[in-house]
Amino acid sequence: MIEAILPDYVVATDVFEDPPDAKLFPQEEEVILQAVDKRRKEFTTARVCARSALRKLGRPVVPILPGLRGEPQWPQGVVGSITHCAGYRAAVLGASAKVMTVGIDAEPNDGLANGVLTAISLPEERDSLRRLTTARPDIHWDRMLFSAKESVYKAWFPIAKRWLDFEDAHVTIDPARGTFTARLLVAGPRLSTGKLTGFTGRWLVRNDLILTAIVVPAPALLATA
């Protein structure tokens, strides 16, 4: 399902159920030895998706261990992102020769708990959400904003290597085009293409799920576009 909002130079695997016979590498098992059943299923099925995506890239299957911030540690030459929520797991990967960074997120199309929106949003964003809700009440735009900011962080961290708070990016959602933009409110890292100032992404609402995705092409791919 997530392929609908991705460019053709990345690969994806997503599933709606946890396979009962899924296995982990011993190193991955060590990570979740004390995990509750819900966390174990999320972690395991996300790795199943990641291994499928690695095969689609023509890469060997290897353990995918979390880093210091919980980010997946991909093998050399691969960049990607993992997401999971109730009833959905996905992994999106690309070759580093073609992709600079990826950030994806999945959420239920349901409202955020009381107090969460204020914690994760800026006043201007909340004003925008009110207008979006009036126009399209079938979509929980507060959750969409949360998902977009999760994708922003996942795309940011591999290249910046530092934390990004929810209030450090201003997100604007385009309901007509199914896109969003994120303007960074903190200094971004300097890349070969210039200073990072923001991201653009796409979103999709289907099967009672909200999906958001950011894929930034590598400089070499930009040069040939």
QUIURTA-V198085 format. One line per field, one symbol per residue. ss: DSSP state (@ for helix, = for strand, . for the rest). A space follows every 50 residues. Layout:
ss->???
This chain:
ss->.@@@@.....=====..........@@@@@@.....@@@@@@@@@@@@@@ @@@@@@.........=.....=.....========..========...== ========.......@@@@@..@@@@@@@@@@@@@.....@@@@@@@@@@ @@@@@@@@@@.....@@@======....======.....==..==..=== ======..=========.@@@@@@.
